[in-house]
Amino acid sequence: MARVLISAIGTGRLRNMQMEERKYDNVSYRFQDEGLEYETPFIAAALARHLKVDRIYLVGTGRSIWEVVYDYFVEEAGLEWDIGFREALEQKIKQSGAGRSMVKREELNRVGEVIDDYLKSINPSAVAGSRCYLMDYGVTQQELQNNIHVFMDIANELGLNDDIYLDITHSFRSIPLFMYIMLDFVETLRLRRQLKLSGVYYGMLDASRELGYVPVVDLKILFEISRWVKAVYDFLNYSNGYLMAELLAGNAIAEPTRKISELININYLPDLRREVDRMKGILARSGDIIVPVFQYLMPYVNDFIKTFSGINSNAEFQFRLAGWHFEHRRYASGYICLAESIITRLLEIYRKEGIKIDLTEKNAREKGKKLLYKLEFSGSDCRRLFSLYKEINNIRNRIAHAGFDEQTKGLTHRQTYDVERDIEAARSYMEGIKTLLFQGDLDRVVPEITRLPAEIPFRDL
């Protein structure tokens, strides 16, 4: 694990238009919270000292002040100048411009080696590997595409569990912004699963006129907000609350958030119902949650919980969850919940008549299935329920066998099922089952179905 600083450099301040001398002003960079101050022209040097980084990745254009970077770190590391290299580098920088860089990666490798020597001089345990990267100005779409490739090269250099610090002080405003967004992109893709952004630093140079020093602000909270946006989006749309639970670590709501995700993904509905109720209680005591950002996102989480609140029965919970799954295009889980909700509803109708039935007991649920197949020759509503269940259960079985069930044996794909049809049919199946079984409480189920306990005794199934 290494501490890596990614920093951008610009063209510096010109002494004259012929570029005979360029520089960054020597200023005092102050870290307010710690009360520490470092006098240097390069915030990267201040950050390197303050954070004890192991390596620095410098990003700039062909016109950036690479020669001044070389001068500074050679002097600070107590090395001897390579005059020939230094003069050749300066000449190539002068010949560079928008859309044209005469500076080559090999030349910047020398600058990276000098930075490593400097880091070793202030921290003997520093790990070598500092690099300099050339980016385009980014004034065309092609140049922006090129810069994406450069940043992905940087991402590929990052090791597992590295602590990453981003400096967005210098260079074109677009380049630090670009680096920030790309780092967010890389984190989202998890190209490095344990990627950890430990700080986003900005040196407020304009404030030095008033304060006499440059405050260094850690803007990591902005990165955290973008992670929160992703976390809540994943939870509300896909029930994946793993990132949200991670961000809520130490709060009472973190564990039910994680468990709800696990239970929805594995489709264990009785336990899920309990966890939803648990989360509802915690949200009602919002003072228990001490993450400032979450208070602004909590209404959306409350909306998710309300979707499954006020439910009177296990069957209705299964039915409501089926609708949620379909709405969020989780068709496999939707069909499983919908099929099971039909069986549970019928068992609940029998139980309402005083028959002792364990809704989770395998034999009871098998009897529920047998009952459904007896409905084929009953009244019109019962036949309609049987027909819908048979179609829904056929799809559910195909899903359970990943499309390789007995129905498909020896037949072509088009002879057995149509993927688009099964997806589009979900809405009509929901409406059909709702009309027959879920108009309200058990007294409002289609009358023909409520008479089943008297017509088909449970003991005869």
N, C-alpha and C positions, 0 to 999 in steps of 0.2 A: 504494500500500500504506500502510495506517495502523495505528497501535497503538490498539486499542480496549479500554477497561476497562468491563466490565459489573458493576455493583455494586448491592446492595440496601440500602435504609434502612428502619428501623423507626419506632417512636413515640417513642423516646428515654426519658429518665428524667423523671418528673413532679416538679416542685417542690411542687405541691399538686393536689388533685383537680379544681379548677376549670380546670386547664390554663392558668394564667396565665403559666407559663414552662415550657418543655420544653428539654432539652438532651442532648447526648452529652458525657460527661466528656472533658476534655482529658487524653490519655495519650501515652506514648512508644511508638510502634510500632517494633519493632526487627527488622531483617532479619539473622538470625543469621549466615548464610554470608558476607555482605559486611561485617558489623559496623557497619552504618549504622542510624541512628535518626532518626525524625521525630516531633515533638510536635504533635499535632493531635487534635481530637475526631472527625474523619472519616478512617477508613482509606482511603477513596477518594482523599482528598487526599494521604495518605502514598504510596499506590501510584502516583498520578499523578506525583509528584515522582521517586519511585524508578525508575519504568519509563519516564518521559518519554512519557506517552501523548498521543495526538493528540485523542482525544475520549472522553467518558464517557457511558455509557448508565446512568442511575439508574432503579431499579425500586422501587416502593413502593405502598402502599395509599392510599386517600383520607385515612386517618388518620395517615399518616407525617409526619415533621417537615420537610415541604417548606419551611416558613417559616424554620426554622433553617438549612437548606441554603442558602436565599437569603441570609440574613444573613451566613453564614460566607464564601461565595464573593464577595459584594459587598465585604466588608471586606478579604479577602485580595487581591482584584484592584485595590483602591484606587478603587472606584467610589462613586457617590452613591446613597444609598437612595431608592427610590421608595416613600415612606411609604404613599401611598394603595393601591398595589398590594399592599404587604406586609400591611397591615391587612385588606384584602379577602381575601387568600389565607388568613390565619390564621382569619378568621371561617368560611370555607367548610370548612376542616379541622375546626373545632370542630363543625360541623353534620353532618359525615360519620360513618359508623360501619359496622358489619358489614352488608354487602349494600347499602350506600348511600354513594356518593361524590358530594359536591357540587363537588369540585375538577374542573376541566375541562382538557382537553389544551392548549387555547390558553394557559391561565394557566401551565401547567408549561413551555411553550415559552420563556417569559420566564426561568424558572430555568435552562433549558438554555443560553440565551444568556449568562447570567452565568457559568456554568461555563466556557463557551468563553473568555470574557474572562480568567478566572483561568488557564486552561491557556496562553493566549497570554502572560500575564505571567511564567510560569515557563519557558516554552519557546516563543519567538517563531515557530518553524517549525511549531507545532501546527496541525493541520487542523481547521477548525470543523466543527460538526455534532453537538455533544452533545445528548442528548435525555433526557426524563424520561417514564417509562411507568407507567401506573396498572394495578395488578393487583387482583383480588378477593382476599378473605381465603382463598378456597379451601375453605370449609366444606361446600359442596354440590358434587355432580357437575357442575351447570351452571356454577358458578364455576370449577371446575377446567378445564372446557372453554374458558371465556372466557380463562383464563390461558394456555392453549395457543395461542390466537389471538394474544395479546399477544406471546408469545415468538417466534412465527413472524414477526410484524411486525419484531421486533428482528433476526431472522436475515436478513430481506430487506434490511435496511439495511447489512448487512456486505458489504464489497467483496471482490473477488477478491484473494487473498494477504494479507488483513489478518491481523495478529497479534492474537489475542484473549486477554484476561486476564479471568478470572472471580473476583470477590470474593464469598465466601459467609459473611461474618462476621455481618451484621446481619439484622434483620427476623424474621418468624415462621420457625421452623426449616424449615417446609415450603417456603417460597419459595426460599431458596438451594438446597435439595435439588432442587426442581422445576426451577430454572434449570440446574443441573448435568445433570440427566437430559435436559432438552430440548436442551441443547447437544450431548450425546452423540447424541441422536436426529437432530439436524440434520446432524451430521458423518456419521452412518451413511447418511442419505439423499443426502449429497453435494449438498445444495441449493446450496452454494458449493463447487465442486470442490476448491479449494485452501484450504478452511477450516483454520486452524492454531490450535489452542489452545496458547498459549505458557505459561500458568500458571493454577493454581487456588489462590487465596490465602485463608487463614483466619487472622484475628487472634484469638489465644487470650486473650480478655479475662479469663477467670477466673484465668489464671496470673499476672496482674499483682499480685494480692494477695501472692503468694509471691516473685515475682521483682522487682517494682518497675517492670516494663515489660511491654509486650504483645508476645510473640513472634509474628512473622508467618511462617506456614508455607506453603510451596508444596506443595499436594496433587496436583500434576499427575500423580504416579505412579498415583493412583487412576484417572484418565482413561486412562492408558496401559494399565492392567490391563484395563479394559473393551475397549480396542482389541485387546489380545492375545486376549481371549476371542473376539471377532468374527473375528480373523485365523485362529486355530486352527480355529474352527468352519467357516469357509469352506474352509480347506484340507482338513480331514478329510471334509467332506460333499460339497464341490463341486470339490475339487482346485484351487480358486482361491487360490494362495499369494502373490498380489501384495502384499497388506497385510502378511502375515507376512514376506515378503522385505524390505519397506520397514522394518519394525520390527527386523529382524536386520541391517540395513545395517552393513557393516564386519566381519561375521563370515563364516567360510568357508561356512556353510550357506545364506547368503542367495541366492547365484546358483543352486545346484541347486534350491532351493525355487521360484524364479521359473521356471526352465527346465522343471521338472516340470509346472507349471501350463500353460505354453505348449504343451508336448508332448502332454499329455492333451487339452487343448482342441482342438488341431489333429489329434490322433490319429496322431502319428508314433511308432509303437510301438518300433522298434529303438532309436532315440535315447532314448526314455523308459526303456527297460530299463537302459540304461547310466547314466542320471542317478539312477535309483532305487538302483542299486548304489553310486554315488558318495555319495549322501546317507547310505546305510546306514553307509559307512565313516566319515563325518564324525561321525554320531551316536555311533558306538562310541568316538570320541575326544572325549567331551563337554566336556573341558577346553578345547577350541578355541572353545567358544561362551561368550561373556562377558556375556550378557544375563541378569541374575538371575532375572527372571520366567520365562524360557524353561525353566529347569531343572524347574519344576513342571509344565510343559506337555509336556515332552519325551516322557514315557511314551506320551502319546496320539499323538504324531507317530510314535513307534516302532511303535505298533500299525498305523498306516497303511502303514509301510514293510514290516512283517512280512507284510501281506496279499500282497505281491508278492515275498517272499523264498522261497528254497528251490525255485525253479521250474527245471525241467530243460530246457525247450525253449521256442522262440519261440511255438509253437502253444499251449502251456499258459499262457504269459504273456498271449496274446491272449484265451484263454478265461477266465482269472481276472479280467482287466480288464473283460471283458464282464459278468461277474457283479457286479463292483463298480459298474459304470455302472448296471445294472438296479436294484441295491439302493438307489442314490442317485437313481433316477428320471431318469437321463440315457439315455433309451430310444434316441435316435438313435445315439449312440456305441456303446451296448450292442449293437445289432443289427449295426452295421458290424463291430465286433470279433468277434462270434460267427460271422458268415458267413465272415470271413477266417480265423478259427481252424480252421474245418473244412478249408479248402483247404490251409492250412499243415500241418495234421496229416497229411493224405494225402501231401503232398510229403515230409514227414519219414519216413513209412513206406517210401516208395520209396527215399529217400536211405539209409536204414538197410541196404538191400540192396546198397549199393555204387554206386548210380546217382548221378552227379554232377549235383546240382540246386542252383541259386542260388535260395533261397526268395524273394528280392526281385525276381527277374528276371520281366519281364512275360510273356514267352512261356511260362515254366514255370508261372506261375499260371493262364494261359489253359488250359494242358493239364490242370491240376488241376480246373478247372471242367468241361472236356469229360469227364474221368474220372467226375465226379459224375453227369453225365447218362447215362453208360453203365450206371450202377448200377441204373437203373430196371428192368432185366430180369435182374438178378442174384439172389443168395440173399436171404432175408427180411431179414437185418440190413442188407445193402447197400441193398435197396429202402427200408428204413426210414430209412437215412441220406440217401438221395436225396430222399425225401419231406420230411424235416425241412429239408434244405438249401433245397429249392425254396420252401417256405413262408417260411423265414427270409429268403431272398434276395429274394423278392417284397416283403416288408416293407421290407427294406433299400433296394430300388430306389425304393419310394414315398417313403421318407425322403430319399434322394438327390435326388429331383425335387420335394421339398416337397409331395407328394401329387398331382402332376400328371405321372404317367407313362403309358405306352401302355395299361396295364391299365384306366385310368379313362376312356379316350377314348369319348365317346358314351354313357357309363353314368351313372346316378345314384350319389350318394355311398353309399347303403346296398347297391347292387348290387356295389360293388367292394371295400369294406373297412369294418371297424368299429374305430374308434380304441380303444375300451375293450377289445375283444377282443385287439387286437394288443399292448396293454400287459399285459393279464392273461396272455397266452400266453407272455410272456418267460420266466417261471419254468419252465413245462413244457418249453419248448425247451431251456433250460439243462440240465434233468435228462435229457432224451432224448439230447442230444449227449454229455453226461458219461458216460452208460451205454455208448454206442457207442465213444467215442474217448478219454475222459480218466479211465479207472479207475486209472491210475498211469503207469508208463513205457510205452514202445512195446510191450513184451512183453505188456502186460496189456490192450491194445486187443482188442475183440471179434475172435476168431480169424478169422472169415470175412473181415474187412476186412484183416487182416494178410496174407492170401494173395493180395491184389490184384496185387502186383508180378509174381507168377508167372502169373496168369490174364490180366492186361491189361498187356502190356509198355508201358513209358513211351514208347518210340520210336514206337509205333503210335498214340499219341494225337494 
